[in-house]
Protein backbone atom coordinates (compact mmCIF):
# COMPACT_ATOMS: atom_id res chain seq x y z
CA UNK A 1 0.00 0.00 0.00
CA UNK A 2 1.15 3.53 -0.72
CA UNK A 3 0.94 5.55 2.46
CA UNK A 4 2.71 8.59 1.03
CA UNK A 5 0.63 11.74 1.34
CA UNK A 6 1.14 14.58 -1.12
CA UNK A 7 -0.88 17.18 0.73
CA UNK A 8 2.35 18.94 1.79
CA UNK A 9 1.63 22.62 1.30
CA UNK A 10 5.02 23.46 -0.20
CA UNK A 11 4.57 21.01 -3.06
CA UNK A 12 1.97 21.18 -5.84
CA UNK A 13 -0.45 18.28 -5.92
CA UNK A 14 0.00 17.83 -9.66
CA UNK A 15 3.68 17.89 -10.61
CA UNK A 16 4.54 16.17 -13.88
CA UNK A 17 8.26 15.79 -13.19
CA UNK A 18 7.59 14.13 -9.85
CA UNK A 19 4.98 11.86 -11.43
CA UNK A 20 7.50 10.70 -14.05
CA UNK A 21 9.99 9.95 -11.29
CA UNK A 22 7.43 7.83 -9.43
CA UNK A 23 6.53 6.05 -12.67
CA UNK A 24 10.11 4.79 -12.81
CA UNK A 25 10.67 4.27 -9.08
CA UNK A 26 7.59 2.27 -8.05
CA UNK A 27 8.08 -1.37 -9.11
CA UNK A 28 4.41 -2.36 -9.11
CA UNK A 29 1.02 -0.67 -8.83
CA UNK A 30 -2.21 -1.99 -7.39
CA UNK A 31 -4.38 -0.10 -9.87
CA UNK A 32 -3.36 1.36 -13.25
CA UNK A 33 -6.05 3.47 -14.94
CA UNK A 34 -6.02 4.24 -18.64
CA UNK A 35 -8.00 7.43 -19.34
CA UNK A 36 -8.11 10.81 -17.60
CA UNK A 37 -11.69 11.89 -18.12
CA UNK A 38 -14.45 12.04 -15.51
CA UNK A 39 -14.62 8.26 -15.12
CA UNK A 40 -10.89 7.61 -14.91
CA UNK A 41 -10.28 10.50 -12.52
CA UNK A 42 -13.17 9.40 -10.32
CA UNK A 43 -11.67 5.91 -10.21
CA UNK A 44 -8.28 7.36 -9.25
CA UNK A 45 -9.88 9.26 -6.34
CA UNK A 46 -11.70 6.14 -5.18
CA UNK A 47 -8.69 3.83 -5.43
CA UNK A 48 -6.20 6.23 -3.83
CA UNK A 49 -8.56 7.20 -1.02
CA UNK A 50 -8.93 3.50 -0.16
CA UNK A 51 -5.13 3.24 0.10
CA UNK A 52 -4.22 1.42 -3.11
CA UNK A 53 -1.08 2.28 -5.10
CA UNK A 54 -2.77 4.12 -7.95
CA UNK A 55 -1.49 5.27 -11.35
CA UNK A 56 -3.51 7.16 -13.99
CA UNK A 57 -2.31 7.73 -17.56
CA UNK A 58 -3.97 10.08 -20.06
CA UNK A 59 -2.72 10.39 -23.64
CA UNK A 60 -3.90 13.99 -24.02
CA UNK A 61 -4.78 16.46 -21.26
CA UNK A 62 -7.16 15.62 -18.43
CA UNK A 63 -10.78 15.96 -19.65
CA UNK A 64 -9.63 16.73 -23.19
CA UNK A 65 -12.53 14.75 -24.61
CA UNK A 66 -16.16 14.36 -23.64
CA UNK A 67 -15.60 15.35 -20.01
CA UNK A 68 -15.01 19.01 -20.92
CA UNK A 69 -17.77 19.13 -23.54
CA UNK A 70 -20.94 18.44 -21.59
CA UNK A 71 -24.08 20.59 -21.30
CA UNK A 72 -22.72 21.68 -17.88
CA UNK A 73 -25.52 19.96 -15.95
CA UNK A 74 -25.36 17.83 -12.80
CA UNK A 75 -28.74 16.20 -13.14
CA UNK A 76 -30.85 13.12 -12.83
CA UNK A 77 -32.04 13.44 -16.40
CA UNK A 78 -35.60 14.62 -16.88
CA UNK A 79 -35.66 13.01 -20.35
CA UNK A 80 -34.54 9.66 -18.92
CA UNK A 81 -37.47 9.83 -16.50
CA UNK A 82 -39.85 10.29 -19.44
CA UNK A 83 -38.18 7.29 -21.11
CA UNK A 84 -38.84 5.19 -18.01
CA UNK A 85 -35.17 4.74 -17.00
CA UNK A 86 -36.07 5.00 -13.31
CA UNK A 87 -32.93 3.29 -12.02
CA UNK A 88 -30.60 5.73 -13.79
CA UNK A 89 -32.58 8.79 -12.68
CA UNK A 90 -32.74 7.68 -9.06
CA UNK A 91 -29.01 6.98 -8.92
CA UNK A 92 -28.12 10.24 -10.66
CA UNK A 93 -30.30 12.36 -8.33
CA UNK A 94 -28.56 10.80 -5.33
CA UNK A 95 -25.14 11.41 -6.86
CA UNK A 96 -26.12 15.00 -7.71
CA UNK A 97 -26.64 15.61 -4.00
CA UNK A 98 -23.23 14.12 -3.17
CA UNK A 99 -21.50 16.38 -5.73
CA UNK A 100 -23.27 19.40 -4.24
CA UNK A 101 -21.86 18.45 -0.84
CA UNK A 102 -18.33 17.48 -1.87
CA UNK A 103 -17.71 20.07 -4.61
CA UNK A 104 -19.84 23.02 -3.56
CA UNK A 105 -17.38 25.47 -5.16
CA UNK A 106 -18.10 24.00 -8.61
CA UNK A 107 -21.73 22.85 -8.52
CA UNK A 108 -24.85 24.72 -7.53
CA UNK A 109 -28.62 24.57 -7.84
CA UNK A 110 -29.99 26.07 -11.04
CA UNK A 111 -33.57 27.14 -11.68
CA UNK A 112 -35.04 25.83 -14.95
CA UNK A 113 -38.23 27.07 -16.57
CA UNK A 114 -40.29 25.18 -19.14
CA UNK A 115 -42.43 27.67 -21.09
CA UNK A 116 -45.85 26.17 -21.76
CA UNK A 117 -48.20 27.12 -24.56
CA UNK A 118 -51.17 25.02 -23.42
CA UNK A 119 -52.77 24.36 -20.05
CA UNK A 120 -52.43 20.62 -20.59
CA UNK A 121 -48.65 20.86 -21.03
CA UNK A 122 -48.35 22.84 -17.78
CA UNK A 123 -50.11 20.11 -15.83
CA UNK A 124 -48.31 17.27 -17.63
CA UNK A 125 -44.84 18.66 -16.95
CA UNK A 126 -45.65 19.59 -13.37
CA UNK A 127 -46.74 16.04 -12.56
CA UNK A 128 -43.56 14.60 -14.09
CA UNK A 129 -41.34 17.06 -12.26
CA UNK A 130 -43.08 16.43 -8.93
CA UNK A 131 -42.10 12.78 -9.38
CA UNK A 132 -38.55 13.98 -10.17
CA UNK A 133 -38.54 15.96 -6.88
CA UNK A 134 -39.90 13.00 -4.94
CA UNK A 135 -37.26 10.64 -6.35
CA UNK A 136 -34.48 12.95 -5.12
CA UNK A 137 -35.64 12.38 -1.53
CA UNK A 138 -33.32 14.02 1.01
CA UNK A 139 -31.13 15.21 -1.87
CA UNK A 140 -33.89 17.41 -3.31
CA UNK A 141 -32.59 20.90 -4.10
CA UNK A 142 -35.82 22.74 -4.86
CA UNK A 143 -39.55 22.44 -5.29
CA UNK A 144 -41.19 22.30 -8.72
CA UNK A 145 -44.09 24.71 -9.17
CA UNK A 146 -46.44 26.27 -11.70
CA UNK A 147 -45.66 29.76 -12.97
CA UNK A 148 -48.22 32.23 -14.27
CA UNK A 149 -47.66 33.90 -17.62
CA UNK A 150 -46.33 37.13 -16.00
CA UNK A 151 -43.98 35.10 -13.78
CA UNK A 152 -42.69 33.15 -16.78
CA UNK A 153 -42.09 36.35 -18.75
CA UNK A 154 -40.22 37.85 -15.80
CA UNK A 155 -37.97 34.83 -15.36
CA UNK A 156 -37.33 34.38 -19.09
CA UNK A 157 -37.44 37.92 -20.50
CA UNK A 158 -36.14 36.70 -23.88
CA UNK A 159 -38.94 34.17 -24.41
CA UNK A 160 -41.71 34.48 -27.02
CA UNK A 161 -45.03 35.32 -25.38
CA UNK A 162 -47.54 34.71 -28.18
CA UNK A 163 -49.85 31.96 -26.93
CA UNK A 164 -47.83 31.57 -23.70
CA UNK A 165 -49.97 30.10 -20.88
CA UNK A 166 -47.29 30.17 -18.20
CA UNK A 167 -44.58 27.75 -17.26
CA UNK A 168 -43.21 25.17 -14.87
CA UNK A 169 -40.18 25.84 -12.70
CA UNK A 170 -37.94 23.06 -11.42
CA UNK A 171 -34.41 22.81 -10.05
CA UNK A 172 -31.39 20.86 -11.16
CA UNK A 173 -27.62 21.18 -10.91
CA UNK A 174 -25.14 23.21 -12.95
CA UNK A 175 -21.35 22.91 -12.83
CA UNK A 176 -18.02 23.45 -14.56
CA UNK A 177 -17.07 20.07 -15.97
CA UNK A 178 -13.37 20.50 -16.81
CA UNK A 179 -12.69 22.36 -13.57
CA UNK A 180 -14.20 19.48 -11.60
CA UNK A 181 -11.97 17.11 -13.57
CA UNK A 182 -8.85 19.07 -12.61
CA UNK A 183 -9.95 19.16 -8.98
CA UNK A 184 -10.56 15.39 -9.06
CA UNK A 185 -7.01 14.92 -10.34
CA UNK A 186 -5.73 17.06 -7.46
CA UNK A 187 -7.88 15.13 -4.98
CA UNK A 188 -6.49 11.81 -6.22
CA UNK A 189 -2.94 13.17 -5.91
CA UNK A 190 -3.73 14.42 -2.42
CA UNK A 191 -4.53 10.81 -1.48
CA UNK A 192 -1.28 9.51 -2.97
CA UNK A 193 -2.19 8.74 -6.59
CA UNK A 194 0.28 9.39 -9.42
CA UNK A 195 -1.24 11.02 -12.49
CA UNK A 196 0.26 11.85 -15.87
CA UNK A 197 -1.20 13.66 -18.84
CA UNK A 198 0.34 13.38 -22.31
CA UNK A 199 1.36 9.79 -21.64
CA UNK A 200 -0.05 7.34 -24.16
CA UNK A 201 -0.58 3.65 -23.39
CA UNK A 202 0.63 1.72 -26.44
CA UNK A 203 0.51 -1.93 -25.33
CA UNK A 204 -0.70 -4.28 -22.61
CA UNK A 205 1.67 -6.93 -21.29
CA UNK A 206 0.58 -10.43 -20.26
CA UNK A 207 1.97 -13.39 -18.38
CA UNK A 208 2.50 -16.81 -19.93
CA UNK A 209 -1.02 -17.74 -18.82
CA UNK A 210 -2.56 -14.79 -20.69
CA UNK A 211 -3.28 -12.69 -17.63
CA UNK A 212 -2.54 -8.95 -17.72
CA UNK A 213 0.45 -7.96 -15.66
CA UNK A 214 1.29 -4.47 -16.89
CA UNK A 215 1.44 -2.00 -19.74
CA UNK A 216 3.76 0.08 -21.90
CA UNK A 217 3.33 3.84 -22.24
CA UNK A 218 5.12 6.67 -24.01
CA UNK A 219 5.73 10.14 -22.59
CA UNK A 220 4.60 12.44 -25.43
CA UNK A 221 6.92 15.24 -24.32
CA UNK A 222 10.20 13.29 -24.17
CA UNK A 223 9.39 10.24 -26.27
CA UNK A 224 10.62 8.03 -23.45
CA UNK A 225 9.04 4.57 -23.22
CA UNK A 226 8.00 3.21 -19.82
CA UNK A 227 6.92 -0.32 -18.91
CA UNK A 228 5.09 -0.78 -15.62
CA UNK A 229 3.54 -3.66 -13.70
CA UNK A 230 0.06 -3.50 -12.18
CA UNK A 231 -2.17 -5.94 -10.34
CA UNK A 232 -5.22 -4.57 -12.17
CA UNK A 233 -5.56 -2.42 -15.28
CA UNK A 234 -8.73 -0.40 -15.78
CA UNK A 235 -9.86 0.78 -19.20
CA UNK A 236 -11.71 4.07 -18.67
CA UNK A 237 -11.16 5.69 -22.05
CA UNK A 238 -14.73 6.64 -22.89
CA UNK A 239 -15.44 6.53 -26.62
CA UNK A 240 -11.98 5.03 -27.12
CA UNK A 241 -12.53 1.91 -24.96
CA UNK A 242 -12.44 -0.29 -28.04
CA UNK A 243 -8.86 0.87 -28.81
CA UNK A 244 -7.67 -0.54 -25.48
CA UNK A 245 -9.84 -3.64 -25.84
CA UNK A 246 -8.17 -4.29 -29.21
CA UNK A 247 -4.78 -4.23 -27.43
CA UNK A 248 -6.17 -6.96 -25.20
CA UNK A 249 -7.91 -9.07 -27.87
CA UNK A 250 -7.24 -8.54 -31.57
CA UNK A 251 -10.60 -9.94 -32.70
CA UNK A 252 -12.57 -7.86 -30.19
CA UNK A 253 -16.09 -6.86 -31.27
CA UNK A 254 -16.88 -3.12 -30.87
CA UNK A 255 -18.39 -2.32 -27.49
CA UNK A 256 -19.45 1.27 -28.15
CA UNK A 257 -20.81 3.42 -30.92
CA UNK A 258 -20.12 7.13 -30.51
CA UNK A 259 -22.90 9.66 -30.54
CA UNK A 260 -22.16 13.35 -30.89
CA UNK A 261 -23.71 16.14 -28.86
CA UNK A 262 -23.19 19.66 -30.20
CA UNK A 263 -23.51 22.94 -28.29
CA UNK A 264 -23.66 26.62 -29.18
CA UNK A 265 -22.59 29.44 -26.86
CA UNK A 266 -24.24 32.86 -27.05
CA UNK A 267 -24.29 36.07 -25.08
CA UNK A 268 -26.39 35.63 -21.94
CA UNK A 269 -28.71 38.51 -22.91
CA UNK A 270 -30.53 36.23 -25.37
CA UNK A 271 -32.42 34.63 -22.49
CA UNK A 272 -32.11 36.41 -19.16
CA UNK A 273 -29.88 36.60 -16.12
CA UNK A 274 -30.66 33.75 -13.75
CA UNK A 275 -33.04 31.06 -14.99
CA UNK A 276 -32.27 28.33 -17.51
CA UNK A 277 -34.59 27.33 -20.35
CA UNK A 278 -35.74 23.77 -20.91
CA UNK A 279 -37.45 22.95 -24.20
CA UNK A 280 -39.10 19.59 -23.46
CA UNK A 281 -39.70 18.45 -27.02
CA UNK A 282 -37.85 19.55 -30.12
CA UNK A 283 -38.76 18.75 -33.72
CA UNK A 284 -36.92 15.42 -33.45
CA UNK A 285 -38.44 14.53 -30.09
CA UNK A 286 -35.46 15.43 -27.92
CA UNK A 287 -34.81 17.95 -25.15
CA UNK A 288 -32.90 21.21 -25.61
CA UNK A 289 -31.44 23.31 -22.79
CA UNK A 290 -30.42 26.94 -22.57
CA UNK A 291 -28.11 27.11 -19.55
CA UNK A 292 -26.49 30.24 -18.07
CA UNK A 293 -22.78 29.48 -17.64
CA UNK A 294 -19.95 31.87 -16.73
CA UNK A 295 -22.02 34.87 -17.88
CA UNK A 296 -22.81 33.23 -21.22
CA UNK A 297 -25.60 30.99 -22.51
CA UNK A 298 -24.97 27.37 -23.54
CA UNK A 299 -27.56 25.91 -25.93
CA UNK A 300 -27.65 22.17 -26.51
CA UNK A 301 -27.54 19.41 -27.16
CA UNK A 302 -27.96 17.19 -30.22
CA UNK A 303 -27.64 13.42 -30.44
CA UNK A 304 -26.08 12.42 -33.73
CA UNK A 305 -24.66 8.94 -34.45
CA UNK A 306 -21.19 9.16 -35.99
CA UNK A 307 -18.91 6.57 -37.55
CA UNK A 308 -15.61 7.30 -35.79
CA UNK A 309 -14.36 8.83 -32.56
CA UNK A 310 -12.08 11.86 -32.64
CA UNK A 311 -10.24 13.66 -29.84
CA UNK A 312 -11.36 16.98 -31.32
CA UNK A 313 -14.87 16.41 -32.73
CA UNK A 314 -16.47 19.18 -34.77
CA UNK A 315 -20.15 20.14 -34.67
CA UNK A 316 -21.88 19.38 -37.94
CA UNK A 317 -23.45 22.26 -39.84
CA UNK A 318 -26.89 20.67 -39.55
CA UNK A 319 -26.46 20.36 -35.76
CA UNK A 320 -25.69 24.06 -35.39
CA UNK A 321 -28.63 24.99 -37.62
CA UNK A 322 -30.92 22.70 -35.64
CA UNK A 323 -29.94 24.33 -32.34
CA UNK A 324 -30.28 27.87 -33.68
CA UNK A 325 -33.61 27.17 -35.40
CA UNK A 326 -35.03 25.46 -32.29
CA UNK A 327 -33.91 28.36 -30.12
CA UNK A 328 -35.39 30.85 -32.61
CA UNK A 329 -38.82 29.27 -32.22
CA UNK A 330 -38.73 30.14 -28.51
CA UNK A 331 -36.62 33.31 -28.27
CA UNK A 332 -37.76 36.79 -29.27
CA UNK A 333 -34.29 37.54 -30.57
CA UNK A 334 -33.49 34.74 -32.99
CA UNK A 335 -29.78 33.82 -32.71
CA UNK A 336 -27.77 33.84 -35.92
CA UNK A 337 -24.40 32.40 -36.86
CA UNK A 338 -22.81 35.78 -36.26
CA UNK A 339 -24.02 35.63 -32.63
CA UNK A 340 -22.20 32.36 -31.91
CA UNK A 341 -19.29 32.96 -29.52
CA UNK A 342 -18.18 29.34 -29.53
CA UNK A 343 -19.46 25.98 -30.65
CA UNK A 344 -18.27 22.61 -29.49
CA UNK A 345 -19.15 18.93 -29.61
CA UNK A 346 -18.67 16.01 -27.26
CA UNK A 347 -18.85 12.29 -27.94
CA UNK A 348 -20.90 9.89 -25.85
CA UNK A 349 -19.77 6.26 -25.57
CA UNK A 350 -23.11 4.58 -26.18
CA UNK A 351 -23.47 0.82 -26.31
CA UNK A 352 -22.98 -0.56 -29.81
CA UNK A 353 -26.41 -1.26 -31.38
CA UNK A 354 -27.83 -4.74 -31.03
CA UNK A 355 -31.12 -6.42 -31.88
CA UNK A 356 -31.95 -3.91 -34.59
CA UNK A 357 -31.43 -0.73 -32.55
CA UNK A 358 -31.16 2.15 -34.96
CA UNK A 359 -31.41 5.42 -33.03
CA UNK A 360 -29.38 6.77 -30.15
CA UNK A 361 -32.61 7.51 -28.29
CA UNK A 362 -33.10 3.74 -27.86
CA UNK A 363 -29.70 3.13 -26.27
CA UNK A 364 -29.37 3.32 -22.48
CA UNK A 365 -27.15 6.00 -20.95
CA UNK A 366 -26.39 3.74 -18.00
CA UNK A 367 -22.84 2.46 -17.63
CA UNK A 368 -21.47 -1.02 -18.30
CA UNK A 369 -18.72 -2.75 -16.33
CA UNK A 370 -16.94 -5.68 -17.98
CA UNK A 371 -14.00 -7.97 -17.18
CA UNK A 372 -12.16 -9.74 -20.01
CA UNK A 373 -10.50 -13.15 -19.76
CA UNK A 374 -7.12 -11.46 -19.26
CA UNK A 375 -8.42 -9.53 -16.25
CA UNK A 376 -8.80 -6.16 -18.02
CA UNK A 377 -11.57 -4.19 -16.31
CA UNK A 378 -13.50 -1.93 -18.68
CA UNK A 379 -16.01 0.72 -17.64
CA UNK A 380 -17.98 2.62 -20.26
CA UNK A 381 -21.14 4.67 -20.67
CA UNK A 382 -22.71 6.63 -17.85
CA UNK A 383 -22.71 10.37 -17.36
CA UNK A 384 -20.77 13.04 -15.45
CA UNK A 385 -23.29 13.08 -12.60
CA UNK A 386 -22.74 9.41 -11.77
CA UNK A 387 -18.94 9.42 -12.03
CA UNK A 388 -18.47 8.67 -8.30
CA UNK A 389 -20.83 5.68 -8.24
CA UNK A 390 -19.26 4.31 -11.41
CA UNK A 391 -15.84 4.59 -9.78
CA UNK A 392 -17.02 2.81 -6.63
CA UNK A 393 -18.41 -0.12 -8.62
CA UNK A 394 -15.27 -0.30 -10.76
CA UNK A 395 -12.86 -0.48 -7.82
CA UNK A 396 -15.09 -2.99 -6.03
CA UNK A 397 -14.80 -5.16 -9.15
CA UNK A 398 -11.04 -4.54 -9.50
CA UNK A 399 -10.43 -5.67 -5.91
CA UNK A 400 -11.88 -9.07 -6.72
CA UNK A 401 -10.14 -9.36 -10.09
CA UNK A 402 -6.70 -8.52 -8.67
CA UNK A 403 -7.13 -10.16 -5.28
CA UNK A 404 -6.35 -6.93 -3.46
CA UNK A 405 -7.04 -6.50 0.27
CA UNK A 406 -10.65 -5.36 0.50
CA UNK A 407 -11.12 -1.77 1.70
CA UNK A 408 -14.38 0.14 1.91
CA UNK A 409 -15.21 3.05 -0.42
CA UNK A 410 -15.04 6.46 1.32
CA UNK A 411 -15.85 8.85 -1.54
CA UNK A 412 -19.40 9.65 -0.43
CA UNK A 413 -17.82 11.90 2.18
CA UNK A 414 -14.49 12.74 0.52
CA UNK A 415 -14.22 16.49 -0.17
CA UNK A 416 -13.05 17.48 -3.64
CA UNK A 417 -9.99 19.75 -3.78
CA UNK A 418 -11.00 23.40 -3.43
CA UNK A 419 -13.93 22.75 -1.10
CA UNK A 420 -13.93 24.95 1.97
CA UNK A 421 -14.77 28.40 3.33
CA UNK A 422 -14.23 31.07 0.68
CA UNK A 423 -15.51 34.61 0.29
CA UNK A 424 -14.51 34.95 -3.37
CA UNK A 425 -17.02 35.62 -6.12
CA UNK A 426 -17.11 36.11 -9.86
CA UNK A 427 -14.76 33.87 -11.83
CA UNK A 428 -12.65 33.32 -8.68
CA UNK A 429 -15.40 31.20 -7.11
CA UNK A 430 -14.52 28.09 -9.14
CA UNK A 431 -11.08 27.94 -7.53
CA UNK A 432 -12.56 27.55 -4.06
CA UNK A 433 -9.83 27.57 -1.41
CA UNK A 434 -7.13 28.01 -4.09
CA UNK A 435 -8.38 31.50 -5.03
CA UNK A 436 -6.51 33.36 -2.24
CA UNK A 437 -3.31 31.51 -3.15
CA UNK A 438 -3.56 32.64 -6.79
CA UNK A 439 -4.24 36.21 -5.69
CA UNK A 440 -1.18 36.03 -3.44
CA UNK A 441 0.86 34.88 -6.42
CA UNK A 442 -0.25 38.02 -8.27
CA UNK A 443 0.68 40.19 -5.30
CA UNK A 444 4.24 38.87 -5.40
CA UNK A 445 4.68 39.36 -9.15
CA UNK A 446 3.44 42.56 -10.76
CA UNK A 447 3.63 41.12 -14.28
CA UNK A 448 1.11 38.42 -13.33
CA UNK A 449 -1.53 40.97 -12.30
CA UNK A 450 -2.24 42.00 -15.88
CA UNK A 451 -5.58 40.99 -17.38
CA UNK A 452 -5.43 38.55 -20.26
CA UNK A 453 -8.28 40.26 -22.14
CA UNK A 454 -10.45 43.32 -21.63
CA UNK A 455 -13.64 41.19 -21.79
CA UNK A 456 -12.60 38.84 -18.99
CA UNK A 457 -11.38 39.23 -15.42
CA UNK A 458 -8.73 36.51 -15.71
CA UNK A 459 -5.14 37.53 -14.94
CA UNK A 460 -1.69 36.17 -15.68
CA UNK A 461 -1.33 34.60 -12.24
CA UNK A 462 -4.01 32.07 -13.19
CA UNK A 463 -1.88 30.87 -16.09
CA UNK A 464 1.16 30.47 -13.84
CA UNK A 465 -0.98 28.64 -11.28
CA UNK A 466 -2.42 26.30 -13.93
CA UNK A 467 1.12 25.41 -14.97
CA UNK A 468 2.56 25.02 -11.46
CA UNK A 469 -0.37 23.34 -9.71
CA UNK A 470 -2.75 21.93 -12.36
CA UNK A 471 -0.34 20.29 -14.83
CA UNK A 472 -1.24 22.58 -17.75
CA UNK A 473 1.35 22.08 -20.50
CA UNK A 474 0.00 23.99 -23.50
CA UNK A 475 -1.93 27.13 -24.37
CA UNK A 476 -4.89 24.89 -25.19
CA UNK A 477 -4.76 23.29 -21.72
CA UNK A 478 -5.03 26.74 -20.16
CA UNK A 479 -7.61 28.40 -22.41
CA UNK A 480 -9.78 25.34 -23.03
CA UNK A 481 -9.85 23.46 -19.74
CA UNK A 482 -8.34 25.62 -16.95
CA UNK A 483 -9.90 29.01 -17.78
CA UNK A 484 -12.65 27.78 -20.16
CA UNK A 485 -12.35 30.79 -22.51
CA UNK A 486 -12.26 28.65 -25.67
CA UNK A 487 -15.72 27.34 -24.76
CA UNK A 488 -17.06 30.82 -23.97
CA UNK A 489 -15.61 33.12 -26.62
CA UNK A 490 -13.26 31.48 -29.12
CA UNK A 491 -12.33 34.76 -30.83
CA UNK A 492 -11.35 36.38 -27.53
CA UNK A 493 -9.33 33.29 -26.62
CA UNK A 494 -7.28 33.67 -29.81
CA UNK A 495 -6.44 37.21 -28.73
CA UNK A 496 -5.38 35.89 -25.30
CA UNK A 497 -3.10 33.20 -26.71
CA UNK A 498 0.13 35.25 -27.08
CA UNK A 499 0.06 36.41 -23.44
CA UNK A 500 -0.72 32.89 -22.23
CA UNK A 501 2.09 31.42 -24.36
CA UNK A 502 4.60 33.94 -23.00
CA UNK A 503 3.76 33.10 -19.38
CA UNK A 504 3.77 29.35 -20.06
CA UNK A 505 7.14 29.56 -21.82
CA UNK A 506 8.63 31.30 -18.79
CA UNK A 507 7.13 28.74 -16.41
CA UNK A 508 8.20 25.70 -18.44
CA UNK A 509 11.60 27.01 -19.53
CA UNK A 510 10.68 27.11 -23.21
CA UNK A 511 11.99 29.53 -25.84
CA UNK A 512 10.28 32.11 -28.05
CA UNK A 513 10.01 29.65 -30.95
CA UNK A 514 8.03 27.26 -28.74
CA UNK A 515 5.69 30.08 -27.68
CA UNK A 516 5.15 31.14 -31.30
CA UNK A 517 4.35 27.55 -32.32
CA UNK A 518 1.91 27.27 -29.43
CA UNK A 519 0.06 30.40 -30.58
CA UNK A 520 -0.07 29.11 -34.15
CA UNK A 521 -1.36 25.69 -33.10
CA UNK A 522 -3.92 27.14 -30.73
CA UNK A 523 -5.20 29.70 -33.25
CA UNK A 524 -5.81 26.94 -35.78
CA UNK A 525 -7.73 24.93 -33.17
CA UNK A 526 -9.78 27.84 -31.84
CA UNK A 527 -10.93 28.85 -35.32
CA UNK A 528 -12.70 25.49 -35.57
CA UNK A 529 -14.87 26.59 -32.61
CA UNK A 530 -16.27 29.42 -34.74
CA UNK A 531 -18.80 28.64 -37.48
CA UNK A 532 -17.81 29.37 -41.07
CA UNK A 533 -19.63 32.48 -42.22
CA UNK A 534 -20.12 33.76 -38.68
CA UNK A 535 -18.25 36.97 -39.40
CA UNK A 536 -15.67 36.33 -36.66
CA UNK A 537 -12.00 36.89 -37.51
Secondary structure, 3 states (H helix, E strand, C coil): CCCCCCCCCCCCCECHHHHHHHHHHCCEEEEEEECCCHHHHHHHHHHHHHCCCEEEECCCCCCCCHHHCCCCEECCCHHHHHCCCHHHHHHHHHHHHHHHHHCCCCEEEEEEEEEECCHHHHHHHHHHHHHHHHHHHHHCCCCCEEECHHHHHHHCCCECCCCCCEEEEEEEEEECHHHHHHHHHHHHHHCCCEEECCEEEEEEEECCCCCEEEEEEEECCCCCEEEEEEEEEEECCHHHHHHHHHHHCCCCCCCEEEEEEEEEEEEHHHCCCCCEEEECCCCCCCCEEEEEECCEEEEECCCEECCCCCCCCCCCHHHHHHHHHHHHCCECCCCCHHHCCEEEEEEEEEECCCCCCCCHHHCCCCCEEEECCCCCEEEECCCHHHHHHHHHHHHHHHHHHHCCCCCCCCHHHCCCCCCCCCCCCHHHHHHHHHHHHHHHHHHHCHHHHCEEECCEEEEHHHHHHHHHHECCCCHHHHHHHHCCHHHHCHHHHHHHHHHHHHHHHHHHCCCHHHHHHHHHHHHHHHHCCCCCCCCCC
